[in-house]
């Protein structure tokens, strides 16, 4: 018990006055404490550098799946955590919403126009759409610059 805490607080279900007890968390360790504090501060939206869902690539149709795989491979080569939603099950809006719900930092939407031009449409997890197209060769640099900003 804490001897420095002299006043009682109502913590019991019956309404009895009880003294607070401090539980030391050294058993958990500093790494787990860091993760617990980061989780509570970020509300599940992990910072880009520690997010398990950094980037998701969503093809518009079955015809654009090969280009989505190229983008996925390019980002994986640049050491990003990237996955591609290659199922094309459900509407495009549903697949984008699923990526937002899973708290992906960046959502790259690719279609046939993007494949022909070598670009991607970029959307953030905050549902902010970048109204310009990023050239596929510049994706790793743009993600790093955005994260640092």
C-alpha positions in Angstrom: 0.0 0.0 0.0 1.0 3.6 -0.4 1.7 5.2 2.9 1.9 8.6 1.3 -1.8 8.4 0.3 -3.8 9.2 3.4 -7.2 9.8 2.0 -9.6 7.0 1.0 -11.3 6.6 -2.3 -14.5 4.9 -3.3 -13.4 1.9 -5.4 -15.7 -0.9 -4.1 -19.0 -1.9 -5.5 -20.6 -1.7 -2.1 -19.6 1.9 -1.7 -16.9 1.3 1.0 -14.0 3.6 1.2 -10.8 1.9 0.2 -7.2 2.9 -0.2 -5.6 2.7 -3.6 -3.0 0.0 -4.2 -0.1 0.5 -6.7 0.8 -2.5 -8.8 4.3 -2.3 -10.1 4.6 -3.3 -13.8 8.2 -4.2 -13.9 7.2 -7.8 -14.7 5.9 -6.7 -18.0 9.1 -5.1 -19.1 10.0 -1.9 -20.9 9.2 -3.1 -24.4 5.7 -4.2 -23.5 5.2 -1.0 -21.5 6.2 1.0 -24.5 3.7 -0.9 -26.7 0.9 -0.5 -24.2 1.4 3.2 -23.9 1.7 3.6 -27.7 -1.5 1.6 -28.2 -3.4 3.7 -25.7 -2.1 7.0 -27.0 -2.6 6.2 -30.7 -6.0 4.5 -30.3 -5.0 1.6 -32.5 -3.6 3.8 -35.3 0.0 2.7 -35.1 2.7 5.1 -36.4 3.8 4.2 -39.9 7.2 2.9 -38.8 5.7 0.2 -36.5 2.4 -0.5 -38.2 1.7 -4.1 -39.3 -0.5 -2.7 -42.0 1.6 -0.1 -43.7 0.3 -0.4 -47.3 -2.5 -2.2 -49.0 -2.8 -2.4 -52.8 -6.3 -2.7 -54.1 -6.9 -3.5 -57.8 -10.1 -2.0 -59.3 -10.9 -5.1 -61.4 -9.5 -8.6 -62.1 -7.7 -7.1 -65.2 -5.6 -4.9 -63.0 -4.4 -7.7 -60.6 -1.0 -8.2 -62.4 -0.2 -4.5 -62.0 -1.2 -4.6 -58.3 1.2 -7.5 -57.9 4.0 -5.5 -59.5 3.3 -2.6 -57.1 3.2 -5.1 -54.1 6.5 -6.7 -55.1 8.1 -3.3 -55.6 7.1 -2.1 -52.1 8.1 -5.4 -50.5 11.5 -5.0 -52.1 11.7 -1.6 -50.4 11.1 -3.3 -47.0 7.5 -2.1 -46.5 4.8 -4.2 -44.9 2.5 -4.5 -47.9 -0.4 -6.7 -48.8 -2.6 -6.8 -51.9 -6.3 -7.4 -51.8 -6.3 -9.6 -54.9 -9.7 -11.3 -54.3 -11.8 -8.6 -56.0 -14.7 -9.8 -54.0 -17.2 -7.1 -53.3 -17.4 -3.6 -54.5 -14.3 -1.3 -54.7 -15.8 0.9 -51.9 -16.2 -2.1 -49.7 -12.6 -3.2 -50.2 -11.4 0.4 -49.5 -13.5 0.5 -46.3 -12.1 -2.8 -45.2 -8.6 -1.4 -45.6 -9.6 1.7 -43.5 -11.1 -0.5 -40.8 -7.9 -2.6 -40.6 -6.1 0.8 -40.1 -3.8 0.6 -43.0 -1.6 3.7 -43.3 -1.7 3.9 -47.1 -4.2 2.5 -49.5 -3.1 2.3 -53.1 -5.9 1.8 -55.7 -4.8 0.7 -59.1 -6.8 0.2 -62.3 -6.1 -0.2 -66.0 -5.5 3.6 -66.5 -2.9 3.5 -63.7 -1.3 0.4 -65.2 -1.0 2.1 -68.6 0.4 5.3 -67.1 2.6 3.6 -64.5 0.8 5.5 -61.6 -1.2 4.7 -58.5 -4.0 6.5 -56.6 -3.0 7.0 -53.0 -5.3 7.3 -50.1 -4.4 7.6 -46.4 -6.0 5.8 -43.5 -7.7 9.0 -42.5 -9.7 8.7 -45.7 -7.8 11.6 -47.3 -7.5 11.1 -51.0 -4.4 12.5 -52.7 -5.8 14.1 -55.9 -2.6 13.5 -57.8 -1.3 10.2 -59.1 2.1 9.0 -57.9 4.4 7.4 -60.4 5.0 3.8 -59.4 8.7 4.2 -59.5 8.5 7.0 -56.9 6.3 5.2 -54.4 9.0 4.2 -51.9 10.4 7.7 -51.8 7.0 9.4 -51.5 6.0 7.1 -48.6 9.2 7.9 -46.7 8.9 11.6 -47.3 5.2 11.6 -46.2 6.1 9.6 -43.0 8.9 12.1 -42.1 6.6 15.1 -42.7 
